[in-house]
Structures are given as C-alpha cells and as structure tokens.
C-alpha cells in the first residue's frame, strides 16, 4: 500500500470517528457544537462519504462551489447530515422508481 493511500485511509478513519462521536452526542441530546466552519469543505466531505454509492450507481458528481465564502457558524455534523440526506435522496428515488417499473413490467396481463 502506498503512503498517499494510507494517509487517505487514516483521514477517513478519523472523519468516521468524529462522525460517530457526534452521532453519540446527538443521541444523548447534547446541544449542537457551534463552530466556524467552511461550507465547501463540509460539502466535499459528504461527497467523499457517498463516493461508493455514486460509483455503484454509475453517477457523475459535478460540483460548482463558490470560492472565498466566509466561514459560517453551525454544527458541522448536523449540516453534513442535511447535505447527506439531500445527496442520497435521488439514489433512493431512483431505486424506488426502478422497483415500480420492474413490478409493472412483471405484472400478469
């Protein structure tokens, strides 16, 4: 395994650890962790999280992120959860529609 690949794996593990910790905090009803954050960075992290779903479905993701945006104040995990839900919804709808089409096509005449 190459060093750059190993670094990416460590970054993914660290990111997953933070997300799991925040989910645990949400379940314990802890208040949101308000911090300054980079919205573009949050979006790019979500895109990296859904990469396997994107590849599996043969989808191309194109981003057009505004440059030099000011930091925003918010809870990173909550924001990323919203972005993730918006990003995953088309995959779910596509799967549902394919299932409906398959059921329609296999219905007895």
Buried (B, 14 or more C-beta within 10 A) or exposed (E): EEEEEEEEEEEEEEBEEEBEEBEEBBEEEEEBEEEEBBBBEBBEBBBEBBEEEBEEEEEEEEEEEEEEEEEEEBBBBBBBBEBBEEBBEEBEEEEEEEEEEEEEEEEEE
